[in-house]
Amino acid sequence: TRWQRPIVNPLITLSIVIGMHVPDMTAGTTHGNLGMTDMEYPVPVYPGDTIRSRTTIAEKRESKSYPDC
């Protein structure tokens, strides 16, 4: 690659980031994230790197079919 070593596929990186937020974002509150926008990959991810991410909740709505969520 142009980075002189193998990089992690960006879709795998995205899957890891989404999985990291599931316990924090959805535990007892919702049945899933309804949409995501503005994802950025500022630098390549290499095997062995530490991945950090940040999520901003833009809005929420009450569930009519699942009032306890």
C-alpha positions as CSV (number, residue, x, y, z in Angstrom):
1,T,0.0,0.0,0.0
2,R,1.0,3.6,-0.2
3,W,1.4,3.6,3.6
4,Q,4.2,1.0,3.4
5,R,2.4,-1.6,5.6
6,P,-1.0,-3.4,5.6
7,I,-4.0,-1.4,6.8
8,V,-7.3,-2.6,8.3
9,N,-10.2,-2.6,5.9
10,P,-12.4,0.5,6.7
11,L,-15.6,-1.6,6.9
12,I,-14.0,-3.7,9.6
13,T,-13.0,-0.5,11.4
14,L,-16.6,0.8,11.1
15,S,-18.0,-2.5,12.4
16,I,-15.7,-2.4,15.5
17,V,-16.7,1.2,16.2
18,I,-20.5,0.4,15.9
19,G,-20.0,-2.6,18.2
20,M,-18.2,-0.6,20.8
21,H,-21.2,1.7,21.2
22,V,-23.9,-0.9,21.4
23,P,-23.7,-1.4,25.2
24,D,-23.4,2.3,25.9
25,M,-26.0,3.6,23.4
26,T,-28.7,0.9,23.3
27,A,-28.8,-1.0,26.6
28,G,-32.5,-0.8,27.7
29,T,-33.2,2.3,25.7
30,T,-33.7,1.4,22.1
31,H,-33.7,-1.4,19.6
32,G,-31.0,0.0,17.4
33,N,-29.4,3.0,15.8
34,L,-31.7,4.3,13.1
35,G,-29.1,6.2,11.1
36,M,-25.5,7.4,11.0
37,T,-23.9,10.2,9.0
38,D,-20.6,12.1,8.8
39,M,-18.3,9.2,9.5
40,E,-14.6,10.1,9.0
41,Y,-11.5,8.1,8.8
42,P,-8.8,10.7,9.6
43,V,-5.9,8.3,9.5
44,P,-5.4,4.7,8.4
45,V,-5.9,2.0,11.0
46,Y,-3.1,-0.6,11.3
47,P,-3.3,-4.0,12.9
48,G,-2.6,-3.5,16.7
49,D,-3.8,0.1,16.8
50,T,-6.1,1.4,19.5
51,I,-9.4,2.6,18.2
52,R,-11.3,5.5,19.8
53,S,-14.5,7.0,18.6
54,R,-17.1,9.6,19.6
55,T,-20.8,9.6,19.0
56,T,-23.2,12.6,19.2
57,I,-26.9,11.9,19.6
58,A,-28.6,14.4,17.3
59,E,-32.2,13.6,18.3
60,K,-34.4,11.0,19.9
61,R,-38.0,10.0,19.7
62,E,-40.3,8.0,22.0
63,S,-41.3,4.5,20.8
64,K,-45.1,4.0,20.5
65,S,-44.8,0.2,20.0
66,Y,-42.1,-0.3,22.7
67,P,-42.9,2.3,25.5
68,D,-40.3,0.8,27.8
69,C,-37.5,1.5,25.4
